[in-house]
Amino acid sequence: MGLRLYDTHRRAVRDFVPRIPGKVSIYLCGPTVVVPPHVGQLRSQVNFDILHRWLKSSGYEVLLCRNVTDIEDKIIGRSLSEGIPWWRITDPVHRAFVRAYAALGCLPPSVEPRATGHIPEMVEMIEELVAAGHAYEADGNVYFSVDSYPPYGSLSRQQARHLRAAEEHERGKRDPRDFALWKSAKPGEPVWHSPWGEGRPGWHLECSAMARRYLGTEFDIHGGGANLIFPHHENEMAQSRAAGDAFARFWLHNGPVTQGGEKVRKRLRNPLALPALLDRVRPAELRYYLAAAHYRSPMEFSLDALDEAAAAYRRVERFVVRAGSDTAAPLPSPLPTQFSAAMDSDLNVPQALAAVHAAVADGNAALSAGDRERAARECRSARAMLNVLGLDPLSGNWHRETHLQEVAAAVLRVVRDLASASSRQGDHDRARAMEQHIETALANRRQIEHPVLIR
């Protein structure tokens, strides 16, 4: 394997060599479970699932740690505003994330630690930083001293003296850029005991402690969204290395999903949450859409682009169903050189998909010519590539819709277009009513076939 990765820390493409031959350790910043997942969070998970699958396909044993942030300012803010315990927010939202990842065919992580289950490890790391002179206590809070760590800013390529304050100024801070490792108790907030009094950990510290607990003081790859580079990942790296940990060797960040030029953000009733998207396309089609752009590039979400991606996936699916067999796994077939070269070049999924579509085109040509043997060969090749991408239509991950469902979905798209285009109120109302009937029928069918996702 000759995998080359664009490393955020180095700002260059580097040859990937694992710390331990044959094994790869990955820490992935998982969800903050405050509201159900939206399309931007789902894209990140699909991107890193493809990395996970490619490493496994290349013969590596992968240890993937994906954390759950279940205590954080936004969670506490929602808890206080709604007057409900924080855990009544985090538990159902976490389950929604797990179901969403499974619905999109993502492999489960090796371990999925919750922040609230690792407070002792966090307190221990803070004590190390205080003893080493990298942190200080003030009024029950503990802050990391940015000035004590000269390399601060190296991940985001910023000079520390030019950085804005990471948090709002709080009493007792020596420098507005310093960030909280421990926050003193406030009325109505959940608290834990520490040497500095009752309180809770700072968000940045949580990942450093959990990465150390499950991956050790040095691991291969740290992943997450590009929006986390500063301040979250910058602070993680600073506090871990100040505590003596080598921490991550490679940093990978996926690009954001935007709509109308604005980053998709967390909100309780989100039109870009998974249930709304699955009202329009199937899970495999949504995965194809989220995977099709290069993981580092920004993605401007649009329903037209989603529909086009769904149509492209259905073309692949039709060929595989015609030429393949209903087996749970693809028959052994070597991966085409073009596909492997694309995946080894910083996970270039767009080029890898070009190889898939080339195999499909050749296979369809063979079917038209009556050459079933060549069509079967191209189908095996296509399925081998699709399996790496988590998109094999015949795998156990995906439930293929019946022809009736496909027709209903197509009619629904036509009705939506008519409802939008009609200028006569009567026509508009009839089209909307028809749209609602079809949507209800499809939703009822999905409710039988797929787990219900929190809306």
N, C-alpha and C positions, 0 to 999 in steps of 0.2 A: 504493500500500500504506500502511495506517495502523496498523502493528504497534505495540502497546503491551505492554511487558514489565514484570513485577514484578522490580525490580532490588534484589537483596539489600543492596547497598551503600547505596542510597538509602532502603530500607525503604518504597518507594512505587512505583506504576506510572508508568513513563516512556515517552514516545514514542521509538521506536527510530529513530535516524537514523545510518546508517553513516558512518564516518570518511571513506571514499572513496565517492562516489556510484556506485551500481551494483555495489559489491563489499562483501562481508562477510567479516571475518576472525574465526575462532573458535578458541580454545584449550580443549580438553576434557581434563580430567585422566583419563587412561586407566588401565588396570589395573596393579596391582602383581602381577607374575606369579609368585606363590608357590604357589597352588593353583588348580585349574580354577574357572571362573566359577560363581557362584551367582545365584539369581533377583534379588537386590538389584542386583548389578552389571549384569545383563542389562536390568533395568528402566531404569537410568540411560542405557544406550546406546540403547535404543528411544526414550526421551524426547527425547534430543538428535538422534537420527536424524529424528524428526518435525520438529524445528526446522530441521534441515538441508534437508529436503524442502520445507517451507513457504517458506523463503527462496528456494530454487531455483524453486519454482512461481511465486513472486512476481516473478521476473525478475532475481534477484541472482546474481552469480557468487560462489560460496562457497569460501573457502580454510579448510579445517578441518584443524587440527593436533591429533592425539590421541597423546599420549605413551605410552611403555611404561616403567614403573619396573622395571628389571631389576637394580638393586642397592639394597638397603634392609635394615634390621635383621631383618625377619621372614624374608627370603630367606636371609640369612647364618645366622640361627638354625636354620633347617631344614637348611641345608647342613652345619653343624657337627654337629647332632644325628644326621643320617643318614649322615654320613661320605662325602658325595658332592660333587663340584664344584658351585659355584653355578649354572654355565651348564647343567648337566644338569637342573636344576630349571626355570630360566627359559625355555629354548628350547621344550620340549614344552608347557609351560603357555601360553606366548604363542601357539603354534599352536592350542591348544584355544580360546583366546579368539577368535582370528581366525575359526575355523570356527563358533564359536557365534554370533558377530555375523552372519556370512553366512547361517547357518541361519535366523536371525530376520529376514532380508531387509534388514539395515542397509546403507546405502551405505558404501563404503570411504572413509576419510579421504583428504585430499589428500596428507598426509605423516604418517608414524607413527614418529617418532624414538625410539630407545632411549637411556636415560640414559647407559649405558656408552659410547656413541658420541660423547658430547659433554663429556667431562671437561675438555678444554682451554678450552672456553667457560665452564665453571663456575669454573675457576681464575682466568680473566681477570676474571670478575665479582667474585670474592672480593678480588682485588687492588685493584679499584676501590673496594670498600667499606672496605677497610683504609686506603687512601690518603685517603679522605674522612672518616675518623674514626668510621665506623659499625660497624667490626668490629675485633677484636683477636685476637692469637695468644696461646695459653697451653699450654705443654707439647705442642706439635705439633698442637693443636686450634685452630680459628679459630671464634670466636663472633660473632654479630650482637648489637650492644649495643642493647637495647630502649630504654634511656633516651636514646639519641642520636637517636631518631626520635619526636618528640612525637605525631604522629597515630596511633601504634600503638594498635590496639584499635578503630579506626573502622569496619572492615568488620563485625566481630562485635558492634559497639555495646557495647563494654566499656571501662572505664577501666583504663589500663595498670597503675596502682598496685594495683588490686584483682585482677589476673589471677594465676592460679596459675602455678607454674613449668611451662614448656612441656615440659621434659625432666627426668629425674632430675639431681640436683645432681652436678656433676663438678668435679674439682680444677682450679682456675685460673679458674673463672667469676667475673666481677665481680658478677653479679646472677643469682639462680636462674631468672629469667624469660628470660635470654638463651638463644638457640638456636644449635645447631651449623651452621656452613657447611662446615666440613671436620673430619673425624674422624681422629685419628692411628691408625696401624696397630696392630692387635691380633693375637695369635697365631692363625693359621689363617684369617684374613680376606683377601679379595682387596684388593689395594692398587694405587694409582697414584702417580706422582711429582708433587710440588708444591713450591713454594718453602718450605713449612713442614714438609717431610719426607714420607715415605711415608704414605699414608692413602686415604681415600675421601670423596666429597662427602656433605653432609647431604641428607636427603630433600627438604626444602623448597626448597633451592637448585636442584635439578635442573629443576623446572618453569620457574623464572624464566629460566634460561639457555636452555632449549629454546624457550620462547616468543619470546625476543628473537631467537634465531637464525632462526626460520622466519616470524615474524609482524612482526618489527621492535620498536621501542621502545614502540609504542602499537598496540593492536588493539581490535576491537569488543566481543567477548563472551568471557567466561571462564566455563566450565561445570564442573559436578561435583556430587557428592552433598552434601547438607546437612551431613553429618558432617564434611566437610572445611573448613567455614567457619572453625572455630578448632580447632587452631592453624594448619593447613596453609595455607589461603588467606590468612589474616591475615599469616602470615610471608612468603609469596610477595609480597604487595603491599608490605609494609614494605621488604623487601630490594631489590625492583625499583625502587621509587620513591626509596629512599635512594641507589640507584646512578644516578639521573637519568632513569629510564624512566617514561613516563606510565602504561604497563602497560594493564590492562583498563578499558574505559569502562563496560561493563555486566557484572554478575555474576548468573548464573542457577544455582540449586541445586535439584535434584530431591529429593523426600522419600524417606525410607528405606522398605524393606520389612521388616516385622516378622512374627514368628510367636509367638503367645502373649504378645504385648506386648513381646517382646525382639527387638532388631535382629538380622537374619540376619547371621552372621559367617563369615569365611573359615575353612574347615577342609577337610582333605584328602578325607575321605569324607562328602560333604554330600548329604543326601536332597533338598535343593532345588537341586542342580546340574542342568545342562541335560539330560543323558541320562535322569535319573530323571523329569524333567517330560515329556520326549518319549515316555516309556513310557505316558503317560496321555493326552496331547493332541498334536495336530500343531503344527508350528512356527508356522503362521499363527494358529492358535487361541491359542497362548501369547503371540504378539505382541499380539493383540487384548486379551487380559487385561492385559498390562503397560501397554498404551497407554490403556486405558479410563478410568483415574482421572486427575485433574489432576496434572500432573507435580510440583507443589509439595507435594501432600498425602501424608501417610504412607499406606502400603498394608499392611493386615493380611492376610498370605497365608493362604488356606485352600483345600483341595481342592474344597470345595463351590463356592466362588466361581470357581475355575478351570473347573470343569465347566459352570457357568452361562454363563461368558464363551464357552466353546467352543460351547455350544449356540446362543448369540446370533450368533456368527460363522457357524455353519452355516446359520442362517436367511437371512442375507445372501447367503451363497455359493449356496444353492439357487436364489434368485431370479436372481442374476447368471448362473448357468449356464443356467437355463431361458430367460431373455430375451436373453442376450448371445450373442456369437460367440467362438470360440476364437482370438482375435487376441492378439498379445503385448502390445499397448498399447491403452488405451481410445481410442475415437474422440473427436475433439475435442468438448468440451462445456463450456459456461461453468459455473463453480462457483456453486452457489446462494448468494444473499446471506447467508442464515442461517449457512451453513458458513464463508464467508470472514470474517464478523463474529466468529464464535466463535474462529477461528484467530488473528485479529488482536488478540483480547482475551486477551493473555497465554497463548496456545496453549491455549485452553479445549477440549480434545479431547472431554470428555463432551458438551458442547453440539454440537460438530461431528458426533459420532456420532449424536446425536439427529436431525440433518438427514439423515444416511445412512439411518437406519431409517425416517424419514418417506418418503423416496424409494422404499425397498423396499416399504413398505406400499402406497403409491399404485401402484407397479408390479404388485404381486400382485393388487390390485383390478382393474387394467386387464387382466391376464391372465385373471382370472375372468370378466370381461365380454367377453372375446374381442377386446379392443382391442390388437392386437399393436403398432401404431404407437406408442401412448402408452406401452406397457410398454417398448418399445425406447428411447424417449426417457428414461424414468425410469432405465432401466438405464445409459444413457450418463452420466447425471448422477451416479448412485451410483458408477460406476466412476471417474469423474473425482475424486470426493471420496476414495474408497478409495485411489486412486493416490497422493494427497498423503500419506495416512497409512501408505503401504507395505502396504496390505491388499487390493489388488485380486486376487480369486481367479483371474482369468484372466491375470495377469501371469506373466512367466517366472520370478519368484521362487519360486512355490509349485507343488509337485507335488500335484495333486488325488488323493486316495485313491480307489480303486475302491469300488464299492458293497459288495463282499465285505469289504473292510477296515473300512468304516464299521460294518457289522453285527458284525464281530469285536470292534471296540472297544466297541460297545454291550453285547455279551454279556459282555465282560470287566468292565465296570462293574457289571453285575448280579451276576456271580459274586463280585466283591469284596464287594459288599453282603451277599450270602448268607454268605460266609465269616466276615464280621465279626459277623453277627447270630446265627449258629447256636450253640446251646448244647450240642448233641450232638457228641462228639468225632469220631465216624465221618463225620457230615455235614460237619463243619468240615474234616477231612482231605481228603475228596473234593473239596470246593469249592476248597481250596488247591491241590490237584494240577491241577484243571482250569484254575485261574487261571494256574499256571505254564506249562502247555502253550500257552495262548493268548498269554501274554506272550512266550514264546519264538518263536512263529510271527510275531508282529508285529515283534519285535526283529530277526529274521532278514530280514524284508522291508525294514525301515528300513535295515539295514546295506547292502543292495544299493543303495538309492535315495539315501542321505545319507552324507556322510563320517562315519567313526567319530570320536566325541568322547572325549577322555580322561576316565576315570571317577575 
